[in-house]
Amino acid sequence: MSRVHSLALADTLNIRMSEPHFRQRMQERGINMRMILEVLRSGRAVGHPKQDEFGDWRIQVRRKVAGQRVDVVVAVCADHIECITTW
């Protein structure tokens, strides 16, 4: 989690949201960019990190933002965070 927090706090360029699935889920669930950033900068891990088929570590991060619980699954890559999905 410290790696997620440090990358998210250092620069928003370290956070990639390029997956169409991720953008679609944000829109469907009324989650905005500010909420995602808050989760990544101050959220807590849910469960344990798991290594994916690409060798990156995936982790679910959760935080209550604007009265709503927001979860974000991210892949922690060498130099950035890739957002996978949210709810």
Secondary structure, DSSP 8 states (H G I E B T S, - for coil): -HHHHHHHHH-GGGEE---HHHHHHHHHHT--HHHHHHHHHH-EEEEEEEE-TTS-EEEEEEEEETTEEEEEEEEE-SS-EEEEEE-
